[in-house]
């Protein structure tokens, strides 16, 4: 039987729980992480980031590969989202998200779909006192979130059936009941027709959102943008031209995505 390596416990305590949790999210959604990138993301010194990562290695949440990058360890369970370009997508999308946020003064999110779930990769928060907070790292049902519905609408009916009506869907708790499934399919038809999806308090009371799918240069859906707002402001925001502003943001962002071949890896 192969002996597993025994890691020496670091001779210091880790109190920055939030920083450690952020590192877990970065590992999960990005698939790999360099020390200098970890320090930059957290806004800490490399020595601090190193101590945090050492503790994650000790607990099995991270391991170092041959290039000294940190990758998800066995304690991460399901591992990363399965895409190596999520960090690049965040970097390309961030300026466009900031511009969109400044134009509508509401919180903007970037997400990807992983099976029946969406994972929020990046958030740019509104400056309003009453606003939707940071969702980075959050995992929500794709059939409830606006961006998730926008991405699901691009799938073939057979794939939708497999995701939400198969035996595995029932086991995983993702099954959509018989009484609700026809309405869900009609909603996806409407999303395809309109080019956007809406979420009216489907994931959180008092929060509504509008989402649009993002495509690469081959026309494949790789993620989604959403604008989230307190429900009381949604109608006014929509009537003021939210769809048009988001369409222009998506057009510009997809130009930048297409110009970067690495997003296809």
C-alpha positions as a printed NumPy array, in Angstrom:
array([[  0.   ,   0.   ,   0.   ],
       [  1.298,   3.422,  -0.955],
       [  2.187,   5.662,   1.962],
       [  0.727,   9.154,   1.737],
       [  3.073,  12.052,   2.486],
       [  2.809,  13.451,   6.001],
       [  2.741,  17.235,   6.123],
       [  4.244,  19.062,   9.062],
       [  1.738,  21.379,  10.709],
       [  2.785,  25.047,  10.378],
       [  4.072,  26.511,  13.621],
       [  1.603,  29.374,  13.61 ],
       [ -2.138,  29.867,  13.885],
       [ -4.35 ,  31.176,  11.08 ],
       [ -6.948,  33.725,  12.146],
       [ -7.796,  35.28 ,   8.754],
       [-10.697,  32.911,   8.109],
       [-12.216,  35.102,   5.427],
       [ -8.94 ,  35.203,   3.489],
       [ -8.665,  31.429,   3.672],
       [-12.219,  31.026,   2.399],
       [-11.494,  33.394,  -0.485],
       [ -8.494,  31.253,  -1.423],
       [-10.716,  28.171,  -1.43 ],
       [-13.115,  29.919,  -3.794],
       [-10.271,  30.973,  -6.091],
       [ -8.916,  27.424,  -6.184],
       [-12.336,  25.941,  -6.795],
       [-13.349,  28.317,  -9.576],
       [ -9.955,  28.879, -11.187],
       [ -8.415,  25.427, -10.898],
       [ -4.934,  26.708, -10.029],
       [ -3.339,  29.595,  -8.173],
       [  0.121,  31.126,  -8.024],
       [  1.427,  32.6  ,  -4.796],
       [  1.768,  36.101,  -6.211],
       [ -1.772,  35.933,  -7.612],
       [ -3.114,  34.83 ,  -4.234],
       [ -1.373,  37.752,  -2.543],
       [ -2.742,  40.192,  -5.12 ],
       [ -6.305,  38.876,  -4.867],
       [ -6.291,  39.157,  -1.072],
       [ -4.352,  42.408,  -0.935],
       [ -1.772,  40.924,   1.456],
       [  1.973,  40.343,   1.483],
       [  3.245,  37.185,  -0.265],
       [  4.459,  35.883,   3.101],
       [  0.908,  36.108,   4.477],
       [ -0.536,  34.389,   1.42 ],
       [  2.11 ,  31.67 ,   1.762],
       [  1.108,  30.963,   5.37 ],
       [ -2.568,  30.722,   4.385],
       [ -1.815,  28.373,   1.503],
       [  0.439,  26.251,   3.729],
       [ -2.484,  25.673,   6.059],
       [ -4.724,  24.703,   3.127],
       [ -2.079,  22.207,   2.03 ],
       [ -1.851,  20.827,   5.555],
       [ -5.622,  20.298,   5.685],
       [ -5.753,  18.739,   2.222],
       [ -7.602,  21.561,   0.481],
       [ -4.655,  22.367,  -1.793],
       [ -1.564,  20.71 ,  -3.232],
       [  1.357,  22.078,  -5.231],
       [  2.041,  20.755,  -8.71 ],
       [  5.419,  20.469, -10.418],
       [  5.311,  24.136, -11.467],
       [  4.741,  25.229,  -7.833],
       [  1.185,  26.303,  -8.558],
       [ -1.466,  25.498,  -5.979],
       [ -4.309,  23.305,  -7.24 ],
       [ -7.388,  21.865,  -5.463],
       [ -6.574,  19.044,  -3.069],
       [ -8.607,  15.942,  -2.202],
       [-10.54 ,  17.731,   0.552],
       [-12.109,  20.009,  -2.081],
       [-14.46 ,  17.189,  -3.08 ],
       [-15.876,  18.058,  -6.497],
       [-12.819,  20.126,  -7.369],
       [-12.761,  23.144,  -9.683],
       [-15.398,  24.175, -12.157],
       [-13.598,  22.204, -14.867],
       [-12.388,  25.171, -16.878],
       [ -8.882,  26.585, -16.849],
       [ -9.799,  29.969, -18.282],
       [-12.025,  31.333, -15.509],
       [ -9.299,  33.631, -14.177],
       [ -8.787,  35.073, -17.651],
       [-12.531,  35.489, -18.088],
       [-12.681,  37.455, -14.846],
       [ -9.796,  39.687, -15.915],
       [-11.309,  40.367, -19.341],
       [-14.793,  40.956, -17.946],
       [-13.907,  43.162, -14.979],
       [-13.507,  46.506, -16.838],
       [-16.77 ,  45.947, -18.702],
       [-18.529,  45.076, -15.446],
       [-17.214,  48.228, -13.793],
       [-18.43 ,  50.344, -16.71 ],
       [-21.859,  48.69 , -16.655],
       [-22.095,  49.198, -12.89 ],
       [-21.262,  52.884, -13.259],
       [-23.94 ,  53.293, -15.942],
       [-26.797,  51.632, -14.067],
       [-25.516,  52.007, -10.476],
       [-26.553,  48.468,  -9.627],
       [-24.538,  45.377,  -8.743],
       [-23.09 ,  43.424, -11.691],
       [-22.196,  39.717, -11.557],
       [-20.21 ,  37.327, -13.739],
       [-21.032,  33.624, -13.503],
       [-20.486,  30.272, -15.16 ],
       [-22.696,  27.19 , -15.255],
       [-21.48 ,  23.919, -13.769],
       [-24.156,  21.323, -14.377],
       [-27.353,  22.423, -12.657],
       [-25.622,  25.205, -10.709],
       [-24.117,  28.59 , -11.395],
       [-20.955,  29.811,  -9.706],
       [-20.403,  33.526,  -9.308],
       [-16.866,  34.365, -10.388],
       [-16.864,  38.13 ,  -9.917],
       [-19.025,  40.93 ,  -8.523],
       [-18.859,  44.689,  -8.921],
       [-21.059,  46.245,  -6.255],
       [-23.265,  49.287,  -6.654],
       [-22.418,  52.356,  -4.594],
       [-26.035,  52.737,  -3.436],
       [-26.624,  52.437,   0.285],
       [-29.348,  49.866,  -0.428],
       [-27.741,  47.427,  -2.842],
       [-27.171,  43.762,  -3.615],
       [-23.94 ,  42.622,  -1.978],
       [-20.926,  40.689,  -3.217],
       [-21.859,  37.244,  -4.579],
       [-18.362,  36.07 ,  -5.556],
       [-18.021,  32.363,  -4.794],
       [-21.757,  31.842,  -4.307],
       [-23.332,  28.734,  -5.856],
       [-27.028,  28.899,  -6.824],
       [-29.483,  26.747,  -8.808],
       [-29.103,  27.57 , -12.504],
       [-32.856,  27.296, -13.081],
       [-33.489,  30.068, -10.531],
       [-30.742,  32.622, -11.262],
       [-31.203,  34.994, -14.204],
       [-27.776,  34.261, -15.674],
       [-28.327,  30.55 , -15.16 ],
       [-31.603,  30.627, -17.063],
       [-29.946,  32.611, -19.858],
       [-27.324,  29.865, -20.222],
       [-29.796,  26.987, -19.903],
       [-31.924,  28.484, -22.679],
       [-29.057,  27.801, -25.11 ],
       [-29.043,  24.046, -24.436],
       [-30.82 ,  21.374, -26.446],
       [-34.105,  20.089, -24.951],
       [-32.556,  16.654, -24.386],
       [-29.844,  18.188, -22.202],
       [-32.405,  20.136, -20.176],
       [-34.287,  16.885, -19.667],
       [-31.127,  15.142, -18.518],
       [-30.192,  17.913, -16.111],
       [-33.552,  18.317, -14.417],
       [-35.654,  15.223, -15.101],
       [-33.267,  12.268, -15.006],
       [-32.725,   9.827, -12.16 ],
       [-29.51 ,  11.629, -11.275],
       [-31.427,  14.904, -11.019],
       [-33.724,  13.304,  -8.493],
       [-30.84 ,  11.908,  -6.482],
       [-29.056,  15.261,  -6.461],
       [-32.166,  17.204,  -5.502],
       [-32.258,  19.108,  -8.815],
       [-35.423,  17.536, -10.192],
       [-38.105,  19.969, -11.38 ],
       [-41.544,  18.532, -10.498],
       [-44.047,  17.51 , -13.192],
       [-46.365,  20.376, -12.332],
       [-43.604,  22.997, -12.772],
       [-41.633,  21.584, -15.722],
       [-43.88 ,  22.775, -18.61 ],
       [-43.833,  26.335, -17.262],
       [-40.052,  26.157, -16.934],
       [-39.698,  25.093, -20.579],
       [-41.999,  27.924, -21.664],
       [-39.855,  30.349, -19.699],
       [-36.727,  29.126, -21.495],
       [-38.516,  29.599, -24.836],
       [-39.235,  33.189, -23.826],
       [-35.617,  33.707, -22.79 ],
       [-34.438,  32.516, -26.214],
       [-36.911,  34.85 , -27.907],
       [-36.086,  37.901, -25.79 ],
       [-32.341,  37.372, -25.475],
       [-32.354,  37.823, -21.711],
       [-33.675,  36.16 , -18.55 ],
       [-35.186,  37.62 , -15.408],
       [-35.203,  36.476, -11.804],
       [-37.902,  37.942,  -9.584],
       [-36.988,  36.926,  -6.028],
       [-36.296,  33.39 ,  -7.264],
       [-33.041,  33.032,  -5.345],
       [-33.456,  35.587,  -2.56 ],
       [-36.374,  37.552,  -1.186],
       [-36.296,  41.198,  -2.18 ],
       [-33.75 ,  40.714,  -4.986],
       [-34.429,  40.707,  -8.73 ],
       [-31.992,  40.429, -11.626],
       [-31.62 ,  40.461, -15.391],
       [-29.135,  38.064, -17.026],
       [-27.592,  37.512, -20.457],
       [-25.433,  34.672, -21.757],
       [-21.852,  35.275, -22.95 ],
       [-20.353,  33.504, -25.981],
       [-16.861,  32.882, -27.273],
       [-15.804,  33.432, -30.89 ],
       [-17.201,  30.01 , -31.847],
       [-20.608,  31.017, -30.547],
       [-20.425,  28.71 , -27.53 ],
       [-21.926,  29.872, -24.24 ],
       [-19.154,  30.259, -21.662],
       [-20.806,  32.318, -18.942],
       [-23.319,  35.037, -18.166],
       [-23.607,  38.591, -16.901],
       [-26.358,  39.745, -14.587],
       [-27.452,  43.018, -13.04 ],
       [-29.009,  42.531,  -9.612],
       [-31.078,  45.097,  -7.764],
       [-33.536,  45.42 ,  -4.897],
       [-36.883,  44.365,  -6.373],
       [-38.446,  47.764,  -5.768],
       [-36.014,  49.372,  -8.246],
       [-36.19 ,  46.715, -10.946],
       [-39.156,  48.028, -12.952],
       [-37.777,  51.542, -13.16 ],
       [-34.357,  50.237, -14.131],
       [-35.867,  48.037, -16.842],
       [-37.988,  50.86 , -18.256],
       [-34.941,  53.153, -18.297],
       [-33.221,  50.895, -20.856],
       [-31.391,  48.234, -18.886],
       [-31.658,  45.665, -21.685],
       [-30.017,  47.961, -24.232],
       [-27.178,  48.908, -21.885],
       [-26.509,  45.235, -21.095],
       [-26.619,  44.263, -24.767],
       [-23.944,  46.857, -25.575],
       [-21.821,  45.714, -22.63 ],
       [-22.092,  42.122, -23.784],
       [-21.189,  43.066, -27.369],
       [-18.029,  44.841, -26.263],
       [-17.08 ,  42.091, -23.826],
       [-17.532,  39.355, -26.42 ],
       [-15.217,  41.262, -28.763],
       [-12.517,  41.134, -26.084],
       [-13.225,  37.468, -25.342],
       [-12.921,  36.593, -29.033],
       [ -9.631,  38.483, -29.253],
       [ -8.102,  36.263, -26.56 ],
       [ -7.472,  32.713, -27.845],
       [ -6.618,  31.467, -24.342],
       [-10.298,  31.609, -23.351],
       [-10.865,  28.492, -25.451],
       [ -8.471,  26.309, -23.461]])
